Amino acid sequence: MDSNNFPGNVGLGEREGRVYSSLVKERNFHLHHGIGRSGDIGAVQPKAAGSSLVLKIAGSLALDASKAAGFRNAKHAAVIPVATGMALTLTMCALREQRPSCRKVIFLRIDQKSCVKSVLTAGFELVVVDNVKDRDADEVSTDLEKLEALLNEDDYVCVLSTTSCFAPRIPDRIPAISALCAKYEVPHIVNNAYGLQSRRCMNLIQAAATSGRVDLVVQSTDKNFLVPVGGSVLTASSPKLIDAVLKAYACPESSPIVSLIFPLAVCLGRKPSRANRSMIFTKHGEYEAGIRETQRLSHFRPFP
């Protein structure tokens, strides 16, 4: 955190923060310079000791939240001020440096524009794997046979899977996908936008990271941490890809979303957050039982 020009000095406050409005000052907690440096949004900025410190604390809190939610293999985390789709784009841009000869991304289909655009914006070709219907239930999920056939015939930038989506689609078969990615040595990126709040989704990721390959997990801050739209949490077992993503960001950035993670995590805490989630799920089960009784709909399935 020392100055890069004067190694013997320790700076306080923030330089080059040009803000006139008191309303804007309060909204940004007087952290005007922002986070990161040119060429690395995760770097410590001597001009902005406060924002740099908050960025590091936010990453540590996000890592702790990921472990508490079930991804115990997580060893590194970062909070970045872009929504999930752009975080996926930055991830694929970072992978371009690691896999320069590859031009295609395997996308396990979900009908959401931001996921498709994240691949196209990164400049890669989209190879879509359609879902298959479960023979015994009214739901659709991963076509593992088609996925392995594709992995066997060509090389790819990565496989992009998803934990949470809208019914009748259920989470991808993350552990089985991770095993195939390990077998064919292809990076595996998990879109876990909604999943940090779901025990089932986090258990799938933990199982996948234990038995196969999970290079990076991307989560939304607004969907999981109750802050305004515009942030993502990156978690992984290794810092390699997270560091590459942070370096793929072209410039410093304003820090409001990152700054909000700190007080929000402190306010929620570990135990109250899990207790509230369990209470909501219990209430949902009670309402569902009432609907079954009145409408006689026996095909409802619980989804934690």
GUGUDO-486848 format. One record per residue (C-alpha): x, z, y; residue number from 0. Coordinates in steps of 0.02 Angstrom, whole numbers, plus 50000, padded with zeros to 5 digits. Example, Ala and Ser with C-alpha at 12.3 -4.5 7.8 and 13.67 -1.06 7.14 Angstrom:
> east, up, north, resi
> 50615, 50390, 49775, 0
> 50684, 50357, 49947, 1
! end
This chain:
> east, up, north, resi
> 50000, 50000, 50000, 0
> 50153, 50004, 50115, 1
> 50180, 49871, 50246, 2
> 50267, 49716, 50184, 3
> 50367, 49704, 50346, 4
> 50415, 49888, 50361, 5
> 50442, 49962, 50187, 6
> 50470, 50136, 50259, 7
> 50300, 50143, 50344, 8
> 50129, 50185, 50275, 9
> 49989, 50103, 50374, 10
> 49822, 50184, 50411, 11
> 49662, 50094, 50461, 12
> 49640, 49906, 50471, 13
> 49723, 49777, 50582, 14
> 49649, 49612, 50639, 15
> 49469, 49670, 50618, 16
> 49379, 49580, 50758, 17
> 49201, 49646, 50763, 18
> 49096, 49667, 50921, 19
> 48927, 49729, 50858, 20
> 48910, 49912, 50812, 21
> 48776, 49862, 50686, 22
> 48900, 49748, 50596, 23
> 49032, 49885, 50602, 24
> 48917, 50010, 50518, 25
> 48856, 49884, 50389, 26
> 49037, 49854, 50336, 27
> 49090, 50037, 50344, 28
> 49218, 49985, 50478, 29
> 49315, 49891, 50342, 30
> 49330, 49731, 50443, 31
> 49481, 49640, 50374, 32
> 49414, 49621, 50198, 33
> 49497, 49618, 50027, 34
> 49640, 49519, 49952, 35
> 49771, 49405, 50024, 36
> 49790, 49217, 50037, 37
> 49802, 49154, 49858, 38
> 49752, 49315, 49769, 39
> 49591, 49408, 49804, 40
> 49648, 49554, 49698, 41
> 49810, 49583, 49794, 42
> 49839, 49737, 49902, 43
> 49828, 49691, 50087, 44
> 49941, 49795, 50202, 45
> 49829, 49753, 50350, 46
> 49680, 49827, 50261, 47
> 49729, 49987, 50173, 48
> 49548, 50049, 50165, 49
> 49475, 49891, 50089, 50
> 49619, 49876, 49966, 51
> 49593, 50054, 49907, 52
> 49405, 50029, 49889, 53
> 49436, 49870, 49788, 54
> 49547, 49964, 49665, 55
> 49424, 50108, 49650, 56
> 49278, 49988, 49624, 57
> 49372, 49902, 49482, 58
> 49408, 50069, 49399, 59
> 49226, 50124, 49413, 60
> 49167, 49956, 49343, 61
> 49286, 49975, 49196, 62
> 49223, 50151, 49162, 63
> 49042, 50090, 49171, 64
> 49080, 49950, 49046, 65
> 49158, 50073, 48924, 66
> 49015, 50197, 48945, 67
> 48890, 50056, 48913, 68
> 48972, 50012, 48747, 69
> 49117, 49892, 48777, 70
> 49248, 50018, 48724, 71
> 49383, 49885, 48698, 72
> 49379, 49844, 48884, 73
> 49547, 49884, 48962, 74
> 49538, 49792, 49128, 75
> 49402, 49756, 49257, 76
> 49386, 49680, 49430, 77
> 49244, 49666, 49555, 78
> 49237, 49502, 49652, 79
> 49120, 49452, 49795, 80
> 49039, 49300, 49714, 81
> 48883, 49288, 49607, 82
> 48888, 49258, 49419, 83
> 48885, 49068, 49425, 84
> 49033, 49056, 49544, 85
> 49126, 49188, 49443, 86
> 49106, 49075, 49290, 87
> 49169, 48927, 49392, 88
> 49324, 49024, 49447, 89
> 49354, 49075, 49266, 90
> 49352, 48895, 49208, 91
> 49465, 48843, 49352, 92
> 49588, 48976, 49294, 93
> 49577, 48911, 49116, 94
> 49624, 48737, 49178, 95
> 49801, 48801, 49208, 96
> 49810, 48873, 49032, 97
> 49732, 48723, 48944, 98
> 49778, 48572, 49051, 99
> 49741, 48442, 48918, 100
> 49560, 48498, 48890, 101
> 49413, 48423, 48985, 102
> 49259, 48489, 48894, 103
> 49165, 48655, 48889, 104
> 49049, 48700, 48745, 105
> 48890, 48771, 48822, 106
> 48771, 48864, 48707, 107
> 48611, 48813, 48791, 108
> 48511, 48921, 48907, 109
> 48393, 48838, 49031, 110
> 48470, 48904, 49190, 111
> 48543, 48789, 49323, 112
> 48682, 48903, 49383, 113
> 48765, 48904, 49211, 114
> 48764, 48714, 49202, 115
> 48827, 48697, 49381, 116
> 48966, 48822, 49350, 117
> 49043, 48703, 49223, 118
> 49014, 48544, 49324, 119
> 49080, 48622, 49485, 120
> 49240, 48668, 49394, 121
> 49258, 48483, 49353, 122
> 49229, 48489, 49166, 123
> 49116, 48394, 49048, 124
> 48970, 48490, 48975, 125
> 48945, 48486, 48786, 126
> 48776, 48566, 48753, 127
> 48734, 48651, 48589, 128
> 48546, 48666, 48571, 129
> 48471, 48822, 48495, 130
> 48390, 48837, 48325, 131
> 48230, 48930, 48281, 132
> 48240, 49080, 48168, 133
> 48148, 49047, 48006, 134
> 48073, 49220, 47997, 135
> 48037, 49260, 48180, 136
> 47969, 49179, 48337, 137
> 48138, 49166, 48423, 138
> 48284, 49047, 48450, 139
> 48471, 49077, 48452, 140
> 48642, 49000, 48416, 141
> 48668, 48848, 48305, 142
> 48828, 48908, 48222, 143
> 48844, 48755, 48109, 144
> 48841, 48636, 48257, 145
> 48963, 48746, 48353, 146
> 49090, 48747, 48211, 147
> 49073, 48559, 48187, 148
> 49116, 48532, 48371, 149
> 49263, 48653, 48366, 150
> 49330, 48565, 48212, 151
> 49328, 48391, 48289, 152
> 49401, 48418, 48464, 153
> 49488, 48540, 48582, 154
> 49395, 48627, 48723, 155
> 49424, 48727, 48881, 156
> 49314, 48867, 48814, 157
> 49151, 48914, 48731, 158
> 49023, 48986, 48853, 159
> 48899, 49104, 48768, 160
> 48760, 49213, 48838, 161
> 48697, 49386, 48791, 162
> 48534, 49396, 48888, 163
> 48405, 49265, 48928, 164
> 48217, 49241, 48936, 165
> 48107, 49242, 48781, 166
> 48094, 49166, 48654, 167
> 48284, 49149, 48666, 168
> 48377, 49300, 48601, 169
> 48562, 49341, 48631, 170
> 48688, 49221, 48558, 171
> 48770, 49275, 48397, 172
> 48919, 49342, 48493, 173
> 49019, 49417, 48347, 174
> 49002, 49257, 48243, 175
> 49048, 49149, 48393, 176
> 49200, 49257, 48430, 177
> 49257, 49237, 48249, 178
> 49246, 49046, 48263, 179
> 49339, 49048, 48430, 180
> 49477, 49152, 48351, 181
> 49484, 49034, 48202, 182
> 49500, 48877, 48310, 183
> 49600, 48962, 48450, 184
> 49477, 48921, 48588, 185
> 49442, 49042, 48733, 186
> 49273, 49130, 48728, 187
> 49185, 49173, 48892, 188
> 49030, 49282, 48884, 189
> 48896, 49268, 49018, 190
> 48833, 49447, 49016, 191
> 48742, 49435, 49183, 192
> 48603, 49558, 49140, 193
> 48683, 49641, 48991, 194
> 48782, 49788, 49058, 195
> 48620, 49888, 49062, 196
> 48577, 49843, 48882, 197
> 48650, 49944, 48739, 198
> 48616, 49802, 48618, 199
> 48708, 49672, 48722, 200
> 48858, 49785, 48748, 201
> 48866, 49828, 48563, 202
> 48869, 49641, 48523, 203
> 49016, 49617, 48642, 204
> 49108, 49767, 48570, 205
> 49084, 49704, 48392, 206
> 49143, 49531, 48445, 207
> 49298, 49597, 48534, 208
> 49342, 49702, 48382, 209
> 49327, 49567, 48251, 210
> 49355, 49405, 48346, 211
> 49398, 49330, 48516, 212
> 49320, 49378, 48683, 213
> 49429, 49324, 48829, 214
> 49318, 49375, 48974, 215
> 49147, 49452, 49006, 216
> 49056, 49413, 49170, 217
> 48919, 49529, 49237, 218
> 48811, 49527, 49393, 219
> 48828, 49672, 49515, 220
> 48650, 49660, 49584, 221
> 48569, 49653, 49411, 222
> 48669, 49800, 49343, 223
> 48724, 49906, 49492, 224
> 48573, 49894, 49608, 225
> 48664, 49817, 49756, 226
> 48624, 49657, 49856, 227
> 48656, 49486, 49777, 228
> 48831, 49417, 49787, 229
> 48951, 49504, 49669, 230
> 49017, 49501, 49491, 231
> 49110, 49617, 49374, 232
> 49243, 49541, 49261, 233
> 49295, 49641, 49108, 234
> 49418, 49602, 48970, 235
> 49534, 49679, 48841, 236
> 49683, 49592, 48919, 237
> 49727, 49569, 49104, 238
> 49791, 49391, 49082, 239
> 49632, 49294, 49120, 240
> 49566, 49418, 49250, 241
> 49729, 49402, 49348, 242
> 49717, 49212, 49337, 243
> 49538, 49215, 49403, 244
> 49588, 49326, 49550, 245
> 49728, 49205, 49592, 246
> 49609, 49056, 49580, 247
> 49512, 49124, 49730, 248
> 49581, 49029, 49879, 249
> 49577, 49160, 50017, 250
> 49537, 49341, 50066, 251
> 49354, 49389, 50072, 252
> 49235, 49509, 50158, 253
> 49209, 49668, 50058, 254
> 49029, 49736, 50080, 255
> 48973, 49708, 49899, 256
> 49135, 49781, 49831, 257
> 49121, 49928, 49951, 258
> 48945, 49967, 49892, 259
> 48996, 49986, 49709, 260
> 49094, 50143, 49751, 261
> 48954, 50250, 49827, 262
> 48824, 50178, 49708, 263
> 48924, 50224, 49552, 264
> 48955, 50398, 49621, 265
> 48769, 50421, 49661, 266
> 48708, 50358, 49491, 267
> 48840, 50439, 49384, 268
> 48863, 50409, 49198, 269
> 48732, 50522, 49122, 270
> 48589, 50494, 49247, 271
> 48610, 50306, 49231, 272
> 48597, 50308, 49041, 273
> 48456, 50436, 49047, 274
> 48354, 50329, 49167, 275
> 48380, 50176, 49057, 276
> 48323, 50272, 48903, 277
> 48171, 50340, 48995, 278
> 48119, 50166, 49052, 279
> 48138, 50099, 48875, 280
> 48034, 50242, 48805, 281
> 47896, 50210, 48933, 282
> 47900, 50025, 48892, 283
> 47874, 50066, 48709, 284
> 47723, 50173, 48752, 285
> 47645, 50033, 48855, 286
> 47683, 49907, 48717, 287
> 47598, 50018, 48588, 288
> 47445, 50024, 48700, 289
> 47441, 49835, 48714, 290
> 47456, 49818, 48527, 291
> 47310, 49935, 48503, 292
> 47196, 49847, 48626, 293
> 47247, 49667, 48595, 294
> 47303, 49683, 48414, 295
> 47464, 49588, 48444, 296
> 47575, 49636, 48298, 297
> 47715, 49512, 48332, 298
> 47792, 49608, 48479, 299
> 47971, 49660, 48447, 300
> 48068, 49795, 48542, 301
> 48223, 49736, 48635, 302
> 48335, 49876, 48702, 303
! end
